[in-house]
Amino acid sequence: MKRESNVPYRVIPGSPPELIVYDEPQSCPYLEGVVARLPLRIPARPLTRSELEQRLVAGDRRQGIFLYHTNCPTCSACEPIRIDVQRFEPGRTHRRTLSRGDALLRMELGPAVADERRIELYNRHKALRGLGTGRAPIDIEGYREFLVVSSCETFELRYYRGEELLGVALVDRAEASLSAVYCYYDPSQPALGLGTYSILKQIELCRDWGLRYLYLGLYIEGSAHMRYKARFLPHERLLKGRWVAFGEDVE
């Protein structure tokens, strides 16, 4: 990423301090025709679980080694969203997806890695679901920088049918929560509902580990690719600095 010569790096004091390395208006990656501002920050060292927890509570997201928080000039559509796993009640569709997945799939937990199978799955998922239109397929170095290199404790969940890897979810571990960073899967298997299944398995993992929240990133009502997050009820969204609870599940 190129640095604009007239925009100096800025240090944000804290534990640890963070360096803002990019802060320019850009086209919104989620909504067409909207100008976005996503300042990218690099922590001075890897974050501890408690430090990551503080940032998640404040609405931060992570991409590679960078942290960011939307600060758009004319739009506030992005709403950080999380699930209180003790309050969450799966609906009928969720229960069917979980039952079907548990019968057909095997889940493994391990460190994030980059290899040819993951790159193939990632690129197929992006292309066939209409994500990242016009962008070149990712290569192994780009994959590693985006999904493997991290500024906190990160692991991946792997979903297999037999010995065939069908999906991967990248997850960050904080003091009292998990943060769902990215999930991709074989788009030729829509009946498995792997995106929903992965969230349900992360909720289970939170409960098994005694954690309270699963952070799902950003909810954007106007984005077709983001609306599914609101179907996990009840959930909370960060609105004007306050986490607000939303409803009970109705099907």
Residue pairs with C-beta under 8 A, 6 or more apart in sequence:
1 21
1 22
1 40
3 9
3 21
3 22
4 24
7 23
7 24
9 19
9 20
9 21
10 19
10 20
10 23
11 17
11 18
11 19
11 20
12 18
12 19
12 20
12 41
15 51
16 43
16 44
16 45
16 47
16 51
17 43
17 44
18 41
18 42
18 43
18 44
18 67
19 41
19 42
19 44
20 39
20 40
20 41
21 40
21 41
21 42
21 66
22 39
22 40
23 37
23 39
23 40
24 37
25 35
25 36
25 37
25 73
26 35
26 36
26 37
26 38
27 34
27 35
27 36
28 34
28 35
28 36
28 72
28 75
29 36
30 36
30 77
30 78
30 218
30 220
30 222
30 223
30 225
30 226
31 75
31 77
31 220
31 222
31 223
34 72
34 74
34 75
34 77
35 72
35 73
35 74
35 75
36 70
36 72
36 75
37 70
37 71
37 72
37 73
38 68
38 69
38 70
38 71
38 72
39 68
39 69
39 71
40 63
40 66
40 67
40 68
41 66
41 67
41 68
42 65
42 66
42 67
42 151
43 51
43 65
43 67
43 151
46 150
46 151
46 152
46 153
47 55
47 151
47 152
49 152
49 153
49 173
49 174
49 175
50 174
50 175
51 152
52 152
52 153
52 172
52 173
52 174
52 175
52 179
53 174
53 175
53 176
53 177
55 67
56 82
56 174
56 177
56 179
56 213
56 215
57 243
58 69
59 69
59 80
59 238
60 67
60 68
60 69
61 67
61 68
61 69
61 80
61 217
61 218
62 68
62 150
62 151
62 152
62 172
62 179
62 181
63 146
63 181
64 145
64 146
64 147
64 149
64 150
64 151
65 149
65 150
65 151
66 151
67 151
70 78
70 218
72 78
77 220
77 221
77 222
77 223
78 218
78 219
78 220
79 218
79 219
79 220
79 237
79 238
79 239
80 215
80 217
80 218
80 219
80 237
80 238
81 215
81 216
81 217
81 218
81 219
81 229
81 230
81 235
81 236
81 237
81 238
82 177
82 213
82 214
82 215
82 216
82 235
82 236
82 243
83 203
83 213
83 214
83 216
83 232
83 235
83 236
84 212
84 213
84 234
84 235
84 236
85 203
85 206
85 207
85 211
85 212
85 213
85 214
86 207
86 212
87 234
88 203
88 232
88 233
88 234
88 235
89 233
89 234
89 248
89 249
90 98
90 200
90 249
91 231
91 233
91 249
91 250
91 251
92 251
93 196
93 251
94 196
94 200
94 232
97 193
97 196
97 197
97 200
98 197
98 200
98 201
100 191
100 192
100 193
101 159
101 192
101 193
101 194
101 197
101 200
101 201
104 161
104 192
105 159
105 160
105 161
105 166
105 192
105 197
106 159
106 160
106 161
107 157
107 158
107 159
107 160
107 201
108 157
108 158
108 160
109 155
109 156
109 157
109 158
109 205
110 155
110 156
110 158
111 155
111 156
112 147
112 148
112 150
112 154
112 155
112 156
112 170
113 148
113 156
114 140
114 143
114 144
114 147
114 148
115 140
116 140
117 165
118 143
118 165
118 168
119 137
119 138
119 139
119 140
119 143
121 165
121 166
121 167
121 168
121 184
121 185
121 186
122 138
122 143
122 147
122 168
122 184
123 137
123 138
124 186
124 187
124 188
125 131
125 184
125 185
125 186
125 187
126 132
126 135
126 137
126 138
126 184
127 137
128 187
128 188
129 187
129 225
131 225
138 146
146 182
147 170
147 181
147 182
150 172
152 172
152 173
152 174
153 172
153 173
154 170
154 171
154 172
154 173
154 181
155 170
155 171
155 173
156 168
156 169
156 170
156 171
157 168
157 169
157 171
157 198
157 201
157 202
157 205
158 165
158 167
158 168
159 165
159 166
159 167
159 168
159 169
159 185
159 194
159 197
159 198
160 166
166 185
166 186
166 189
166 192
166 194
167 183
167 184
167 185
167 186
167 194
167 198
168 183
168 184
168 185
169 180
169 182
169 183
169 198
169 201
169 202
170 181
170 182
170 183
171 178
171 179
171 180
171 181
171 202
172 178
172 179
172 181
176 211
176 212
176 213
177 206
177 211
177 212
177 213
177 214
177 215
178 202
178 205
178 206
178 211
178 213
178 214
178 215
179 214
179 215
179 217
180 198
180 199
180 202
180 214
180 215
180 216
180 217
181 217
183 194
183 195
183 198
183 199
185 192
185 194
185 195
185 198
186 194
195 228
196 228
199 214
199 216
199 232
202 214
203 214
205 211
206 212
206 213
206 214
216 229
216 232
216 235
217 229
218 226
219 226
219 227
219 229
219 230
219 237
220 226
220 227
221 227
221 230
229 235
230 246
233 246
233 247
233 248
233 249
233 250
234 245
234 246
234 247
234 248
234 249
235 245
235 246
236 243
236 244
236 245
236 246
237 243
237 244
237 246
238 244
